[in-house]
């Protein structure tokens, strides 16, 4: 009984969503990665003490992953609204 109620609440994505996601070019371009990782690594080697370098780069990785997720979501939503 509950399964039927939950199944009706699930909204399927339009059939174009997977096609648009697969067709979009790699986001962001490599230049965006260079703009983030080169300064992050430079700061890591010059300013961060050796004992904290792994923690610093792990935090940078979390921020980069959040940025990638956000930019991917925004571009997918814009393409779906425009399609």
C-alpha positions as CSV (number, residue, x, y, z in Angstrom):
1,X,0.0,0.0,0.0
2,X,2.8,2.4,0.9
3,X,4.8,1.4,-2.1
4,X,2.1,2.5,-4.4
5,X,1.8,5.9,-2.7
6,X,5.5,6.4,-2.9
7,X,5.7,5.3,-6.5
8,X,3.2,7.9,-7.6
9,X,5.1,10.6,-5.9
10,X,8.2,10.0,-8.0
11,X,8.4,12.3,-10.9
12,X,10.3,10.8,-13.9
13,X,12.7,13.0,-15.8
14,X,11.9,14.0,-19.3
15,X,13.3,11.5,-21.8
16,X,15.7,14.3,-23.1
17,X,17.5,14.7,-19.8
18,X,19.9,11.8,-20.2
19,X,20.5,12.6,-23.8
20,X,21.3,16.2,-23.0
21,X,23.6,15.2,-20.1
22,X,25.5,12.8,-22.3
23,X,25.8,15.3,-25.2
24,X,27.1,18.2,-23.2
25,X,30.8,18.9,-23.5
26,X,33.1,18.3,-20.6
27,X,32.4,20.9,-18.0
28,X,34.4,23.0,-17.0
29,X,37.2,23.3,-19.5
30,X,40.7,22.4,-18.4
31,X,41.6,26.0,-18.0
32,X,39.2,26.3,-15.1
33,X,41.0,23.4,-13.4
34,X,44.3,25.1,-13.9
35,X,43.0,28.4,-12.5
36,X,42.0,26.5,-9.3
37,X,44.7,23.8,-8.8
38,X,47.8,25.8,-9.7
39,X,47.2,28.5,-7.1
40,X,46.0,25.9,-4.6
41,X,49.1,23.8,-5.1
42,X,51.4,26.9,-5.0
43,X,49.8,28.0,-1.7
44,X,50.2,24.4,-0.4
45,X,53.9,24.2,-1.1
46,X,54.8,27.7,-0.1
47,X,52.6,28.6,2.9
48,X,51.1,25.5,4.4
49,X,53.2,23.6,7.0
50,X,54.2,20.1,6.0
51,X,52.0,18.5,8.7
52,X,48.9,20.2,7.3
53,X,49.4,19.9,3.5
54,X,47.3,16.8,3.1
55,X,44.4,18.4,5.1
56,X,44.7,21.6,3.0
57,X,44.6,19.7,-0.3
58,X,41.7,17.6,0.8
59,X,39.7,20.7,1.7
60,X,40.6,22.1,-1.8
61,X,39.4,18.8,-3.3
62,X,36.1,19.2,-1.5
63,X,35.7,22.7,-2.8
64,X,36.6,21.7,-6.3
65,X,34.1,18.8,-6.2
66,X,31.4,21.2,-5.0
67,X,32.1,23.6,-7.8
68,X,32.0,20.8,-10.4
69,X,28.7,19.6,-9.0
70,X,27.2,23.1,-9.0
71,X,28.4,24.0,-12.5
72,X,27.1,20.7,-13.9
73,X,23.7,21.1,-12.2
74,X,23.3,24.7,-13.4
75,X,24.3,23.9,-17.0
76,X,22.0,20.8,-17.1
77,X,19.0,22.9,-15.7
78,X,19.6,25.6,-18.2
79,X,19.6,23.1,-21.1
80,X,16.5,21.4,-19.8
81,X,14.6,24.7,-19.6
82,X,15.7,25.7,-23.0
83,X,14.8,22.4,-24.6
